[in-house]
């Protein structure tokens, strides 16, 4: 099971990013634990300076933009 963290503060872009992540996971058909957080400590741990951000299995992958569903699917290995 993949651990996916959507890092954001609830802004419109962060909500769109979250929606894209859920859609990508559904389309890929994998089991994933998806967590949405804006905790400053978590952001600092991942060195995320611009929101929204994405971490997969503890590795920061995206920050400061909203990727399309297809890009997120590629990051998930599909």
N, C-alpha and C positions, 0 to 999 in steps of 0.2 A: 504494500500500500504506500502510495506517495504522500508525502506531507507537503501541502501547498499553503503558503502564507501570502495573503494579499495585504500589502502594507499601505495604509492610507488613513486619512482623517475624516472620511465621510463626504468629501466634496463630490461634485457631479462626475468628474473624471474618475475618481476612486470607485464610485458606484458603478459606472460603466465598465471599468476594469474588472470589478468583481463579477458582474454579469457575464462578461466574456470568458472569465476563468471557469465559471460554472457550466457555460455552454460548451467550452472546449473539453472539459472532463466528461460531460455527458456524451459528446460526439465520439470521443476516443473510447469510451466505455471502460475506463479503468476505475479501480477503487482508489479514492483519495480522501484524505483528511484535510479539509479546507478550513483555514482559520483566517479571519479578518481582524487585523489589529492596527491600531495607531499608537501603541505604547512606545513612548520615546526611548525606553531602554532597548526594546527590540530593534527599533530603527537604528539606534546607535550600534548595536551588536552587528548588524548587517552593513553598517556604514552607508545607509540610504540617506542621501542628502536632498533628493527631490522626490516628491510623491506624484503619482502612486508608484509602488514598487511591488516586486514579486520575488519570492524565494521558493525554491523547489528543493526538497530534501536538505534543508539547511544551507543551501547555496544561493546567494542573491543572483538573480538573472536579469531583471529589468528594473529601471528606475526612471522616473520623470516623464513617462509617456504612456499612452494607452494602446497596447498592441491589438491587432486584429485576432480573431479567434484562430485563424490558420497558423499564425506565428506561435501562439500559446500551445497549440497542438504539436507543433514541431518540437518545442521545448519539453513536452511531455513524452517525446519519443515516437510520435506518430506522424 
